[in-house]
Amino acid sequence: MANPRNSYISRRSLLRAGAATMAATTLAAPTFFAGKAHAANETLKIGIIPAYSFGLYWLVQDQGFAPGLDIEFSVFPSGPPAIEAMIGGSVDAVTVGSVPPLAAMYRKVADFREISVCGDASGLFTIVGREGLNTLADLEGKRIAVTSGSNFDFFLDTVLKAEGLGDMPLQRINMEPIDGQAALVAGAVDANVPLATSRKLIFEALPNASMIVDGSTLPIGTRPSIMDVLMSTQPAIDAKTEALTLAVAAFHRDAVPMLRNDNAAVVERMVAWQSKIGRAGVTAADVEPLLNNYFYFDTDEIKEVYSSGLLNKSLLIQSEFLVANDRIGGIPDLDALVSDQIVRRI
């Protein structure tokens, strides 16, 4: 299993090489909470989805890594409602996966800006099959449950092409991840691209199920980059430049190094965070592999992500996939969407 220190070495090598290749907890409604109060001259409202890479912003507040800043968090079940809240002015920024911003930017709903990357989530994606299916080639003609046009579908498409199997006949059954997982357990499909947070349930029900692809073990050159980002709007950035700078700087300067150097302590704090947002049953054993299979960026690395065009390239590849699968009508303005106006200040 990857750990954040090894991920750091691999990612840094990737950035230096200049390579161009590049969840979800369901909540009934948004819930609201604030981290520890600190004396603050600036207030920032962040809409957050309960994925662990995003939880490092809660860690910033929890550990007091951004003196002079008080962060108020609103928790949302997924990207679209978080984006709607930001458009409505309820929050200043949102942590979100890569697909919702591309769709929203194409529709020109607002002047969106991706101002930092929380983590590359590609290490969390897997393909799980029934007993006897051990390789991607074994999926020829088989039924695979995957959410059409999603990050899950993008992951499947990318790893098939990397193995030269992009044209291999197979049956993609459009299902939400949790439904596809249930279909695999019931024998209705042969394989599934499951949720990282609950895929262990497959192996509990099917002890002989096969891990066909584990994203955390893929070579850097063939791994799809699936970035989780911090996104705001240009008006919010103009109004909250200092607050956003304090938060982003602390994330990359303090939270990421703490994750690498005191991992057990961060795992413990993520358990506490999950408890605060209504997931009291989460344990350190649940958190550790999911938290550590992201690829994170410290200050120097996040600056290089932007200066090298890595984020733009990742989003272009994903946009082309979405267009080809009729999820969006064209490529959004990625030059406008990807903005270094905060990263260059840290």
N, C-alpha and C positions, 0 to 999 in steps of 0.2 A: 504494500500500500504506500502511496506517495505520502511524504510529509512535507510541511511547509518549507523546511530548509532545503530538501532535495528539489522541490518545485522551484525554489529561488534560483538554484544553480542552473537548472535546465532552461528556465525562462530567460535568464540573463544571457545564456549562450544563444538562445534563439534571437534575442533582440540584437546582439552583437553581429550575428550572422546576417541580419537583415532579411530573414525569411518572410515571404509573402503569404505562405499557406496558413493558412490558419488551419415551480417545483412545488411540489407545491403543497403547502399546508392550507387546507380549506377552512375558512372562518365564515361564520354566518353573516357577520357585518363588521365594519371597521371598529376597532376598539382603540382607546386612547390612554396613554400614560406618559409620564415624564420621568427622565432619569434623575439622579441626585441633583439637587439644586446647588449651583455654585454662584458666587457673586459674578454677575455678568453685566457687561455693557451692551452686549449683542444677544439677540434671541433669534433662533433659527427653527423653523417648523419643517420637519422631515416626515414624509409619508414612507413607511417602511414595510416591506414584505418579509415574513419571518424565515428567510433563508439565512444561513450562517455567515456568508460573506457580508451581508448587509448588517448583521449583528455587530460587526466591528465598529459601526457608528454609535451603537448603544454603548460599546466598550469605551469609546472616546469620552462619553458623558460620565459613565460609571467610574472611570479612573481619573477623571479631572484632567485629561490630556490637553484640553483647550481652554486655558484660563481666559476669562473675559467673554466666554460664550456659554449660553444656556440653550440646550437643544430640547425641543418638545417633539415627541414622536407620536404619530398616528399609525396604527397597524392596519394594513389592508390585505385581503386574501390573494390578490393578484395585481398585475400591472395596470390593466385598463381602469379599474375604479380609482387607483392611486393617481393615475394621470388625470382623470376627470376632476379629482379633488384639487390637483395643482392648477388646472385650468380655471377652476372656480375660485382660486385664491385661498383655499383652506390650508394648504401647505406651500412652502417655498421651493421644495425640491423633493424628488422621490428616488428611492432605490428600486431598480426595475431590471428585468431581463431584456434581452436584445430585440425580441420581436415586436412588442407593443410600441416602442418608440419609432421603429421603422414604419409601421402602419400609420401611426399618428402623424409622423412627419410627412409622409406621402399625401395624406389628406389635408395637410396645411391647417391643422386645427389651431396651432399656436406656433410661436417662434421657439421651438424646443432646442435645447443645447445639452449634449452629453459632456459634462464637465470633469468627470473622473471615472475610473474603472474600479469597482469594488473587488472584482476577482474574475478570473477566467474559469467558468464552471464546467469546461469540457471533461475534466477528470471525474465528474459525478455521473456521467451518462454511461449506461450499459445496455447490452442486448442480452436478454435471458431467454433460453429456449427449453423445450421439453427434453427429457432424457434421450440421448442418442444424437442430438444436434449439437455438434461441437465446434464447427467452423462456419464462417459466413457462406462458404460454398454449399454447405449442407442445407441452406435455406432456399435453394432453388425449388420453385414451384410451391413453396410452403406459405402458410397464412401468418402474417405478422401484424399484430395489433400496434398501431402507432397513430398519434394525433396528427392529422394531415396539416402540412404547412407550418408545423411547430418546430421548436428547438429539437424535440425528440426526432421528428421526421428529418430535419436537417442533419442531425448526427448520423442517423441510419444511412442517408444518402451519401454523406461524406465518406464514411468508412467503407461502404460498398465500392465507391469509385476508387478509393485508395488501394483496394485489392484487385482492381480491374474487373469488378463485377457490376458496374453501373447498369449494364443492359441485361443482367440476369433476370429471367422471368420469376416473379414472385407475386403474391397477393397481399397488398397492403390493405388492412382493414382499419378504417378510420374510427378510432375510439379514443376517448379521454384516457389518460394513463392509468387511473385507478380501475376503470372499466376493462381496459386491456389486460391488466394484471389479473383481474377476476376471471376473464375469459381464458387466459392461459391456465390458471389453476383448474378451471372446469373442463379443459380439453377442447374448447371451442376454437382456439388458435394454436399455432405451433411455437410462436415466439412473441416477445413483447419488448418494447422499449419503455421500461417502468420508471416510476418516480424513485429518486434516490432515497427519499425519506421513508419509503415503505417497501422497498424491493425485498427486504429480508423476509417479509410475509410470504413471498413466493416460495422461498427455500424452506420455510417452516411447513408450508402445505405440500411442497414437492421437493423432498430432500435430495432427489436425484436430478433436479433441474440443472441445466448447464449454463454457465456464464460464458456466452459466446464471445462477447466483446466487453472489455473493461476499459473505459476511457482513461482511467488513471495510469494504465500501463502502455498506452499507445505511444509510438515514437513521436517526438516533437514535430517532425516534418509532415506527418499524416494526421495529426490531431486537429480536429476543427476547433477554432477559437469561438467560444460562445460566451461573450462578455456580459457580466452583470455590471450595470453602470449606475452612476449618480447623475440624474437628469434634472434640469431646471428649465425655466423660460428666460428669454433675454430680459424682459421687464423685471423679473424677480432677481436676476443676477445684478442688474443695475441698482436695484434697491438694497440688495443684501450681499454686496461684493465682499465686504470685510468678514461677515459671519460665515459665508461659504468658504472663504479662504482659510479661516481658522479651523473649520471642521475638516476640510480636505487635507490640510497640512498635518493635522493631528492624526488622521487616519493612516497616512503613509509614513509619517515620521515616528509615530509612537505605537499605534495599534498593531501594525504589521510586524515591526520588530518584537513586540511583546509576544505575539503569536509564535514567532520563530524561536525566541529565546526562553520563554516561560509558558510552553504550550499547555501544560496541565492546568495552570492558573486560568488561562483563557477558556479552556474547556469548561472549567467550573463556573466561570462567569456566564458562559453561554447557556449552561443549564439554568442558572438563575434568571437569565433573560427570558428563556422559553417559559419558565414558570410564571413570570410576570404577564405573559401574553396568553395564558390559559392552557399551556401544555405542561401541567405539573408532573406528568408521568415520565417525562424525558430524563434519561440518565446520561452520565458521562460516556458510557459505552455506546449510546446512540449518537451522541454529538461528535465524538472524536473523529471517526472516519469521514463523516460528511463535512465537517469543518476543515479538515486537513487535506481533502482532495480537491479543494479549489487551488488555483494558482494566483498568488497575491503579488503586489508590487509595492516596494518601498519608494521613497521619494525619488531617488535617481532613476529607478525603473519606470515609474509612472511618467516621468518627464520624457523618457526614451520611447515609451509607448506612443506618446503624442508626436514627438519630433520625427520618429521613424515612419509614421503613417500606419502603424500596425492596427490601430483601432479602425481607421478608415478602410483598410484592406479587408479586415474581418467583416465589417458591416456590408461592404460591397458584395462579397461572396454570399453572404446570407440574403441580401436584397435580391440578388439574381436568382437565388433558389426560390424565394417567395414569389417573384414575378413568374417564374417558370411554372409554379404550381397554382397560379391564379389567386394568390392570397392578397397581393397588392397589384395595382394597375401599372406601376412603373417604379423606377429607381428614385428614391427620395433624394433631396439635396443633402448629400452626406458632408460636403464641405461646410455647410452651415450647421448641420447637426453636431458634428464633432468640433468642439471648441476648447482651445487651450487657455482661455482667458483667466481661469482660476489656477490651473496647474502651473502656468508660468510664473505665478506670484508666490508659489510655496518654496 
